[in-house]
Amino acid sequence: MIAATIVDGRLELREHPDPEAGAGEVLVRVRAAGVNPIDWKLRAGYLKEWMPVELPAIPGLDLAGTVEALGDGVDEFEVGDDVFGRGRGSYAEYALASVGTLALKPAGIGFAEAAALNVGGLTAWLGLFDVADLQPGQRVLIQGGAGGVGALAVQLAHWKGAYVIATSSASNLDFVRTIGADEAVDYGAVRFEDVVEPVDVVFDTVGGEVTERSWSVLRPGGTLIVIASMPDADRAARLGVRVGSPQPPAETAPVLRQLAALVESGDLTIPVGRRYPLAAAAEAQAASETGHGRGRIVLEM
C-alpha cells in the first residue's frame, strides 16, 4: 500500500506492506483521513517526550472507510461495512482499527465528513459533557468556534440547550451563528473579555494568551476546558473555578454512535474545510499548522 510517511521530520509517499488485522481489529480501506494538529506535532518531534514515535512512521488517527477484513473474534462489523473512528496510521490506503474505536458511518454523509468527526466530535462531547457537565440554560463561550473542534462544540452546546457564545474571525461570524451560536464575537475587532458577560463554561480550542484571558470571564464555580495547553489546577483553585481537558476512554464507540445519531437526525453537521489528495499530505499539514480556517482538513484517498 501507499502511505504518507514521516521521514526525518518531513512527509513523503512510501510503499508499505498491507497491514493484517489481529484479534479485535478490523482492516479498513481508507477513503478519507482527518488531519489533526497532533499529526504534525508528532512529525515535528514536539511530543517525543510523551509520545515517542519509531521512524519511519505513518501518521493519522481519524479515518473513514470500508471494512476490508476482520480479525479473530470480531463480530461487531462485517466486511463491506462503511465505518468511521480512530485508526492507526490513517494517512494510507489501508489502516488497522480496534472495534472499540469504530462505529458505522452515519447515513447521508460522505467519507470526508465522517473522517472529520472522530477527534473533533469526541473532544467536543467529552469536554462539554464529561469535564464541564454542561446543563440546559448555562452560558458557554467557545473559543475558536469555526474550527474543527469548535464548530462541533458550538452545535453540541446548542443541542444541549445552552446559551452559546463563539469567537471567530470576521469572515466566520455568520457561519458560527448559522450552526448555533447565540452570540458571535469577532476576535480581530474586540477583546472578548470586554464584551462577554460571565459564563459557566469556557471551551478553549486556541491556547496561549487566549487561555490566559479566558479565566476572567468565568463565573465562580465555572469550568475552563483546555485542549491546546495543560490544565492549571492550582490557578483554578485560587480563582474558585475548575479546569480540565477531555481524556478519551479506551472504548470510544459508544460516544461515536451518539454522534452518528445526531448527524442522522440533523442536529449535527460536520464542516469540512480544505480537502487534499494523499500525495499532498505535507501541504495539508502545513495548512493545519496555520491554526486558521473553517472546519477540519481532510485527506481523500
Secondary structure, 3 states (H helix, E strand, C coil): CEEEEEECCEEEEEECCCCCCCCCEEEEEEEEEEECHHHHHHHHCCCCCCCCCCCCECCCCEEEEEEEEECCCCCCCCCCCEEEEECECCCECEEEEEHHHEEECCCCCCHHHHHCCHHHHHHHHHHHHHHCCCCCCCEEEEECCCECCHHHHHHHHHHHCCEEEEEECHHHHHHHHHCCCCEEEECCCCCHHHHCCCEEEEEECCCCHHHHHHHHHEEEEEEEEECCCCCCHHHHHHHCCEEECCCCCCCCHHHHHHHHHHHHHCCCCCCEEEEEEHHHHHHHHHHHHCCCCCEEEEEEC
